[in-house]
């Protein structure tokens, strides 16, 4: 913005979008926790620890014709 490439309004829009995405992430995390607790209650599990899921590695094939589907 200081060099004149971006406008003040562009920076404001990016800031709004960042806050929106952060709010969505917080909502997803809260939903995960709630659903995990619901699942545990249904299964009769009294453990209330928060589980952090590991990142998954889903490599994409370069050519869709190589797909096994």
Secondary structure in CASP SS format (residue, H / E / C, confidence):
PFRMAT SS
TARGET T0000
AUTHOR 0000-0000-0000
METHOD secondary structure of the structure
MODEL  1
X C 1.00
X C 1.00
X C 1.00
X C 1.00
X C 1.00
X C 1.00
X C 1.00
X H 1.00
X H 1.00
X H 1.00
X H 1.00
X H 1.00
X H 1.00
X H 1.00
X H 1.00
X H 1.00
X H 1.00
X H 1.00
X H 1.00
X H 1.00
X H 1.00
X H 1.00
X H 1.00
X H 1.00
X H 1.00
X H 1.00
X H 1.00
X H 1.00
X H 1.00
X H 1.00
X H 1.00
X H 1.00
X H 1.00
X H 1.00
X H 1.00
X H 1.00
X H 1.00
X H 1.00
X H 1.00
X H 1.00
X H 1.00
X H 1.00
X H 1.00
X C 1.00
X C 1.00
X C 1.00
X C 1.00
X C 1.00
X C 1.00
X C 1.00
X C 1.00
X C 1.00
X C 1.00
X C 1.00
X C 1.00
X C 1.00
X C 1.00
X C 1.00
X C 1.00
X C 1.00
X C 1.00
X C 1.00
X C 1.00
X H 1.00
X H 1.00
X H 1.00
X C 1.00
X C 1.00
X C 1.00
END
